[in-house]
Amino acid sequence: MNQQSLLESIGDDLSTVDTLIRKRLNSDVALINALGEYIIASGGKRLRPSLVLMTGQLCGANDNAQKLLATIIEFIHTATLLHDDVVDQSTLRRGQQTANMVWGNEASVLTGDFLYTRAFQMMTELRSHAVMEVMAAATNRIAEGEVMQLMAAYDSSVTEDRYLELVDRKTASLFSAGCELSARLAGCNETQCEAMRVYGQQLGMAFQVVDDCLDYGQGNADYGKNAGDDLADGQPTLPLIYALGAVDGQTSARLKSAVENGDANALGEVTTAIESTGAISYTLDLAQQYATAAVRALDAFADRAERDRLVALAESLVDRRH
């Protein structure tokens, strides 16, 4: 089952979450409503709220608390995207102009702040100390990841370990929090909650590692971003880090210069080096290892049929091309 089919299998619940997103985004500040509607209308995979809903179904819960948690997770994710696009000076996301290109950096940053604070308002409605504790820790780790990414920009000496730590904080933290909290709200035991935390964390790692391959020519027509954006931002992601460790001489100097200067014009040379060193295969193999670890965590639910859907999701994320 591919990713689209998996998401369609929870289509009714996702529609309810979309309605809730629009309702909770509403503000008496017109600009927030306009910018928020622009973001919602742009679509997106809704992967993180889908994970919450699927986890809830696995754990025997399909109630309003699960849908509210799914909305909270999507609000926080969207806030990070708004802030990311400003920091990275991005121009395209999901195939259309980024919000900062339409409304400017100031409006994007402040609307991102609104989404963060609205998310925490909604958390209080769940009346769960675990929700507040886990989400506070996750958003803190995400912020740390953002700063780490800023520090790594234009640095050709970034190691694989440092890159993976950044991914763990910036991306995997929210996957992990959503899955764990869905299990906790469903009343799962501690072993099962920990299993879902691990599943989400490993799945988040796999997702981002694959995403970093898509930026170097592996994405299809639905990718929705400019190829080479990471290079233009001076971001040394795993395919490039691996290639840097596998070449020497003039090629090494050229790749380092491309990173240190954010040289988008060098994309062709960089992509050639990445392909010739087997960096894509190495990166996708690592993504598969993370996906396998995610599936292994689901052994805590071996007796439940809903487990198969989360297994299929892990497999589809590795094979995706957008």
Contacts in CASP RR format, 6 or more apart in sequence:
PFRMAT RR
TARGET T0000
AUTHOR 0000-0000-0000
METHOD contacts of the structure
MODEL  1
MNQQSLLESIGDDLSTVDTLIRKRLNSDVALINALGEYIIASGGKRLRPS
LVLMTGQLCGANDNAQKLLATIIEFIHTATLLHDDVVDQSTLRRGQQTAN
MVWGNEASVLTGDFLYTRAFQMMTELRSHAVMEVMAAATNRIAEGEVMQL
MAAYDSSVTEDRYLELVDRKTASLFSAGCELSARLAGCNETQCEAMRVYG
QQLGMAFQVVDDCLDYGQGNADYGKNAGDDLADGQPTLPLIYALGAVDGQ
TSARLKSAVENGDANALGEVTTAIESTGAISYTLDLAQQYATAAVRALDA
FADRAERDRLVALAESLVDRRH
1 9 0 8 1.000
1 309 0 8 1.000
1 312 0 8 1.000
1 316 0 8 1.000
2 316 0 8 1.000
2 319 0 8 1.000
3 45 0 8 1.000
3 313 0 8 1.000
3 316 0 8 1.000
3 317 0 8 1.000
3 320 0 8 1.000
6 50 0 8 1.000
6 54 0 8 1.000
6 309 0 8 1.000
6 312 0 8 1.000
6 313 0 8 1.000
6 316 0 8 1.000
7 14 0 8 1.000
7 45 0 8 1.000
7 46 0 8 1.000
7 47 0 8 1.000
7 50 0 8 1.000
9 309 0 8 1.000
10 50 0 8 1.000
10 53 0 8 1.000
10 54 0 8 1.000
10 57 0 8 1.000
13 53 0 8 1.000
13 62 0 8 1.000
13 67 0 8 1.000
14 46 0 8 1.000
14 49 0 8 1.000
14 50 0 8 1.000
14 53 0 8 1.000
16 67 0 8 1.000
17 46 0 8 1.000
17 49 0 8 1.000
17 53 0 8 1.000
17 67 0 8 1.000
17 70 0 8 1.000
17 71 0 8 1.000
17 74 0 8 1.000
18 40 0 8 1.000
18 46 0 8 1.000
20 67 0 8 1.000
20 68 0 8 1.000
20 71 0 8 1.000
21 40 0 8 1.000
21 71 0 8 1.000
21 74 0 8 1.000
21 75 0 8 1.000
22 37 0 8 1.000
22 40 0 8 1.000
24 71 0 8 1.000
24 75 0 8 1.000
24 118 0 8 1.000
24 122 0 8 1.000
25 32 0 8 1.000
25 33 0 8 1.000
25 36 0 8 1.000
25 37 0 8 1.000
25 40 0 8 1.000
25 75 0 8 1.000
25 115 0 8 1.000
25 118 0 8 1.000
26 33 0 8 1.000
27 33 0 8 1.000
27 114 0 8 1.000
29 114 0 8 1.000
31 103 0 8 1.000
31 107 0 8 1.000
31 111 0 8 1.000
32 111 0 8 1.000
32 114 0 8 1.000
34 103 0 8 1.000
35 99 0 8 1.000
35 102 0 8 1.000
35 103 0 8 1.000
35 107 0 8 1.000
35 108 0 8 1.000
35 111 0 8 1.000
36 99 0 8 1.000
36 111 0 8 1.000
38 99 0 8 1.000
38 102 0 8 1.000
39 78 0 8 1.000
39 81 0 8 1.000
39 82 0 8 1.000
39 99 0 8 1.000
42 93 0 8 1.000
42 94 0 8 1.000
42 95 0 8 1.000
42 96 0 8 1.000
43 94 0 8 1.000
44 94 0 8 1.000
46 74 0 8 1.000
47 207 0 8 1.000
48 70 0 8 1.000
48 73 0 8 1.000
48 74 0 8 1.000
48 77 0 8 1.000
48 174 0 8 1.000
48 175 0 8 1.000
48 178 0 8 1.000
49 70 0 8 1.000
49 71 0 8 1.000
49 73 0 8 1.000
49 74 0 8 1.000
50 70 0 8 1.000
51 73 0 8 1.000
51 175 0 8 1.000
51 178 0 8 1.000
51 179 0 8 1.000
51 182 0 8 1.000
51 200 0 8 1.000
51 203 0 8 1.000
51 313 0 8 1.000
52 66 0 8 1.000
52 69 0 8 1.000
52 70 0 8 1.000
52 73 0 8 1.000
52 178 0 8 1.000
52 179 0 8 1.000
52 181 0 8 1.000
52 182 0 8 1.000
53 62 0 8 1.000
53 66 0 8 1.000
53 67 0 8 1.000
53 70 0 8 1.000
53 182 0 8 1.000
54 306 0 8 1.000
54 309 0 8 1.000
54 310 0 8 1.000
54 313 0 8 1.000
55 178 0 8 1.000
55 179 0 8 1.000
55 182 0 8 1.000
55 183 0 8 1.000
55 186 0 8 1.000
55 196 0 8 1.000
55 310 0 8 1.000
56 62 0 8 1.000
56 66 0 8 1.000
56 182 0 8 1.000
56 183 0 8 1.000
56 185 0 8 1.000
56 186 0 8 1.000
57 306 0 8 1.000
57 309 0 8 1.000
58 301 0 8 1.000
58 304 0 8 1.000
58 306 0 8 1.000
58 307 0 8 1.000
58 309 0 8 1.000
58 310 0 8 1.000
59 182 0 8 1.000
59 183 0 8 1.000
59 186 0 8 1.000
59 187 0 8 1.000
59 188 0 8 1.000
59 192 0 8 1.000
59 196 0 8 1.000
59 301 0 8 1.000
60 186 0 8 1.000
60 306 0 8 1.000
61 182 0 8 1.000
61 185 0 8 1.000
61 186 0 8 1.000
61 187 0 8 1.000
65 126 0 8 1.000
65 185 0 8 1.000
66 182 0 8 1.000
66 185 0 8 1.000
66 186 0 8 1.000
68 122 0 8 1.000
68 125 0 8 1.000
68 126 0 8 1.000
69 126 0 8 1.000
69 131 0 8 1.000
69 178 0 8 1.000
69 181 0 8 1.000
69 182 0 8 1.000
69 185 0 8 1.000
71 122 0 8 1.000
72 119 0 8 1.000
72 122 0 8 1.000
72 123 0 8 1.000
72 135 0 8 1.000
73 174 0 8 1.000
73 177 0 8 1.000
73 178 0 8 1.000
75 115 0 8 1.000
75 116 0 8 1.000
75 118 0 8 1.000
75 119 0 8 1.000
75 122 0 8 1.000
76 115 0 8 1.000
76 116 0 8 1.000
76 119 0 8 1.000
76 135 0 8 1.000
76 138 0 8 1.000
76 139 0 8 1.000
76 142 0 8 1.000
76 174 0 8 1.000
77 174 0 8 1.000
78 112 0 8 1.000
78 115 0 8 1.000
79 112 0 8 1.000
79 113 0 8 1.000
79 115 0 8 1.000
79 116 0 8 1.000
79 119 0 8 1.000
80 142 0 8 1.000
80 146 0 8 1.000
80 170 0 8 1.000
80 174 0 8 1.000
81 93 0 8 1.000
82 99 0 8 1.000
82 100 0 8 1.000
82 108 0 8 1.000
82 109 0 8 1.000
82 111 0 8 1.000
82 112 0 8 1.000
82 115 0 8 1.000
83 108 0 8 1.000
83 109 0 8 1.000
83 112 0 8 1.000
83 146 0 8 1.000
84 90 0 8 1.000
84 146 0 8 1.000
85 93 0 8 1.000
85 98 0 8 1.000
85 99 0 8 1.000
85 100 0 8 1.000
85 108 0 8 1.000
86 100 0 8 1.000
86 105 0 8 1.000
86 108 0 8 1.000
86 109 0 8 1.000
87 146 0 8 1.000
87 150 0 8 1.000
88 229 0 8 1.000
88 233 0 8 1.000
89 100 0 8 1.000
89 233 0 8 1.000
90 98 0 8 1.000
90 100 0 8 1.000
90 225 0 8 1.000
90 229 0 8 1.000
91 97 0 8 1.000
91 98 0 8 1.000
91 101 0 8 1.000
91 226 0 8 1.000
92 98 0 8 1.000
92 224 0 8 1.000
92 225 0 8 1.000
92 226 0 8 1.000
92 229 0 8 1.000
93 224 0 8 1.000
93 225 0 8 1.000
94 224 0 8 1.000
95 224 0 8 1.000
95 225 0 8 1.000
98 108 0 8 1.000
99 107 0 8 1.000
99 108 0 8 1.000
99 111 0 8 1.000
100 107 0 8 1.000
100 108 0 8 1.000
116 139 0 8 1.000
119 135 0 8 1.000
120 135 0 8 1.000
123 131 0 8 1.000
123 132 0 8 1.000
123 135 0 8 1.000
124 132 0 8 1.000
126 185 0 8 1.000
128 181 0 8 1.000
128 184 0 8 1.000
128 185 0 8 1.000
130 181 0 8 1.000
130 184 0 8 1.000
131 181 0 8 1.000
131 184 0 8 1.000
131 185 0 8 1.000
134 177 0 8 1.000
134 180 0 8 1.000
134 181 0 8 1.000
134 184 0 8 1.000
135 177 0 8 1.000
135 181 0 8 1.000
137 177 0 8 1.000
138 173 0 8 1.000
138 174 0 8 1.000
138 176 0 8 1.000
138 177 0 8 1.000
141 169 0 8 1.000
141 173 0 8 1.000
142 169 0 8 1.000
142 170 0 8 1.000
142 173 0 8 1.000
142 174 0 8 1.000
144 169 0 8 1.000
145 166 0 8 1.000
145 169 0 8 1.000
145 170 0 8 1.000
146 170 0 8 1.000
148 162 0 8 1.000
148 165 0 8 1.000
148 166 0 8 1.000
148 169 0 8 1.000
148 170 0 8 1.000
149 166 0 8 1.000
149 170 0 8 1.000
149 235 0 8 1.000
152 158 0 8 1.000
152 162 0 8 1.000
152 163 0 8 1.000
152 166 0 8 1.000
152 235 0 8 1.000
152 236 0 8 1.000
153 233 0 8 1.000
153 234 0 8 1.000
153 235 0 8 1.000
154 234 0 8 1.000
154 259 0 8 1.000
154 260 0 8 1.000
154 261 0 8 1.000
154 262 0 8 1.000
155 236 0 8 1.000
155 259 0 8 1.000
155 260 0 8 1.000
156 236 0 8 1.000
156 244 0 8 1.000
156 255 0 8 1.000
156 256 0 8 1.000
156 259 0 8 1.000
156 260 0 8 1.000
158 236 0 8 1.000
158 241 0 8 1.000
159 241 0 8 1.000
160 238 0 8 1.000
160 241 0 8 1.000
160 242 0 8 1.000
163 236 0 8 1.000
163 237 0 8 1.000
163 238 0 8 1.000
163 241 0 8 1.000
164 205 0 8 1.000
164 238 0 8 1.000
167 204 0 8 1.000
167 205 0 8 1.000
167 208 0 8 1.000
167 209 0 8 1.000
168 201 0 8 1.000
168 205 0 8 1.000
170 208 0 8 1.000
171 204 0 8 1.000
171 205 0 8 1.000
171 207 0 8 1.000
171 208 0 8 1.000
172 200 0 8 1.000
172 201 0 8 1.000
172 202 0 8 1.000
172 203 0 8 1.000
172 204 0 8 1.000
172 205 0 8 1.000
172 208 0 8 1.000
173 201 0 8 1.000
175 200 0 8 1.000
175 201 0 8 1.000
175 203 0 8 1.000
175 204 0 8 1.000
175 207 0 8 1.000
176 197 0 8 1.000
176 198 0 8 1.000
176 200 0 8 1.000
176 201 0 8 1.000
176 204 0 8 1.000
178 200 0 8 1.000
179 196 0 8 1.000
179 197 0 8 1.000
179 199 0 8 1.000
179 200 0 8 1.000
179 203 0 8 1.000
180 193 0 8 1.000
180 194 0 8 1.000
180 196 0 8 1.000
180 197 0 8 1.000
180 200 0 8 1.000
182 196 0 8 1.000
183 192 0 8 1.000
183 193 0 8 1.000
183 195 0 8 1.000
183 196 0 8 1.000
183 197 0 8 1.000
184 193 0 8 1.000
188 196 0 8 1.000
191 300 0 8 1.000
192 300 0 8 1.000
192 301 0 8 1.000
194 300 0 8 1.000
195 297 0 8 1.000
195 298 0 8 1.000
195 299 0 8 1.000
195 300 0 8 1.000
195 301 0 8 1.000
196 297 0 8 1.000
198 293 0 8 1.000
198 294 0 8 1.000
198 297 0 8 1.000
199 294 0 8 1.000
199 297 0 8 1.000
199 298 0 8 1.000
199 310 0 8 1.000
199 314 0 8 1.000
200 294 0 8 1.000
200 297 0 8 1.000
202 290 0 8 1.000
202 291 0 8 1.000
202 293 0 8 1.000
202 294 0 8 1.000
202 297 0 8 1.000
203 290 0 8 1.000
203 291 0 8 1.000
203 294 0 8 1.000
203 313 0 8 1.000
203 314 0 8 1.000
203 317 0 8 1.000
204 290 0 8 1.000
205 287 0 8 1.000
205 290 0 8 1.000
206 287 0 8 1.000
206 288 0 8 1.000
206 290 0 8 1.000
206 291 0 8 1.000
206 294 0 8 1.000
206 314 0 8 1.000
206 317 0 8 1.000
206 318 0 8 1.000
207 317 0 8 1.000
209 238 0 8 1.000
209 283 0 8 1.000
209 284 0 8 1.000
209 286 0 8 1.000
209 287 0 8 1.000
209 290 0 8 1.000
210 283 0 8 1.000
210 284 0 8 1.000
210 287 0 8 1.000
210 317 0 8 1.000
210 318 0 8 1.000
210 320 0 8 1.000
212 230 0 8 1.000
212 237 0 8 1.000
212 238 0 8 1.000
212 239 0 8 1.000
212 283 0 8 1.000
213 219 0 8 1.000
213 239 0 8 1.000
213 280 0 8 1.000
213 283 0 8 1.000
213 284 0 8 1.000
213 287 0 8 1.000
214 223 0 8 1.000
214 225 0 8 1.000
214 321 0 8 1.000
214 322 0 8 1.000
215 225 0 8 1.000
215 227 0 8 1.000
215 228 0 8 1.000
215 229 0 8 1.000
215 230 0 8 1.000
215 231 0 8 1.000
215 237 0 8 1.000
216 227 0 8 1.000
216 228 0 8 1.000
216 230 0 8 1.000
216 239 0 8 1.000
216 240 0 8 1.000
216 270 0 8 1.000
216 271 0 8 1.000
216 274 0 8 1.000
216 280 0 8 1.000
217 227 0 8 1.000
217 271 0 8 1.000
218 280 0 8 1.000
218 321 0 8 1.000
219 227 0 8 1.000
219 321 0 8 1.000
219 322 0 8 1.000
220 321 0 8 1.000
220 322 0 8 1.000
221 322 0 8 1.000
222 321 0 8 1.000
222 322 0 8 1.000
223 321 0 8 1.000
223 322 0 8 1.000
224 322 0 8 1.000
226 232 0 8 1.000
227 267 0 8 1.000
228 264 0 8 1.000
228 267 0 8 1.000
230 237 0 8 1.000
230 240 0 8 1.000
231 240 0 8 1.000
231 258 0 8 1.000
231 259 0 8 1.000
231 262 0 8 1.000
231 263 0 8 1.000
231 264 0 8 1.000
231 266 0 8 1.000
231 267 0 8 1.000
231 270 0 8 1.000
232 262 0 8 1.000
232 263 0 8 1.000
232 264 0 8 1.000
233 262 0 8 1.000
234 259 0 8 1.000
234 260 0 8 1.000
234 262 0 8 1.000
236 244 0 8 1.000
236 259 0 8 1.000
238 279 0 8 1.000
238 282 0 8 1.000
238 283 0 8 1.000
238 286 0 8 1.000
239 274 0 8 1.000
239 279 0 8 1.000
239 280 0 8 1.000
239 282 0 8 1.000
239 283 0 8 1.000
240 255 0 8 1.000
240 259 0 8 1.000
240 270 0 8 1.000
240 274 0 8 1.000
240 279 0 8 1.000
242 274 0 8 1.000
242 277 0 8 1.000
242 278 0 8 1.000
242 279 0 8 1.000
242 282 0 8 1.000
242 283 0 8 1.000
243 255 0 8 1.000
243 270 0 8 1.000
243 273 0 8 1.000
243 274 0 8 1.000
243 277 0 8 1.000
243 278 0 8 1.000
243 279 0 8 1.000
244 252 0 8 1.000
244 255 0 8 1.000
244 256 0 8 1.000
244 259 0 8 1.000
245 252 0 8 1.000
246 277 0 8 1.000
246 278 0 8 1.000
246 279 0 8 1.000
247 255 0 8 1.000
247 273 0 8 1.000
247 277 0 8 1.000
251 273 0 8 1.000
254 266 0 8 1.000
254 269 0 8 1.000
254 273 0 8 1.000
255 269 0 8 1.000
255 270 0 8 1.000
255 273 0 8 1.000
257 263 0 8 1.000
257 266 0 8 1.000
258 266 0 8 1.000
258 269 0 8 1.000
258 270 0 8 1.000
273 279 0 8 1.000
274 280 0 8 1.000
284 318 0 8 1.000
287 317 0 8 1.000
287 318 0 8 1.000
288 318 0 8 1.000
291 314 0 8 1.000
291 315 0 8 1.000
291 317 0 8 1.000
291 318 0 8 1.000
292 314 0 8 1.000
294 314 0 8 1.000
295 310 0 8 1.000
295 311 0 8 1.000
295 314 0 8 1.000
295 315 0 8 1.000
298 307 0 8 1.000
298 310 0 8 1.000
298 311 0 8 1.000
301 307 0 8 1.000
END
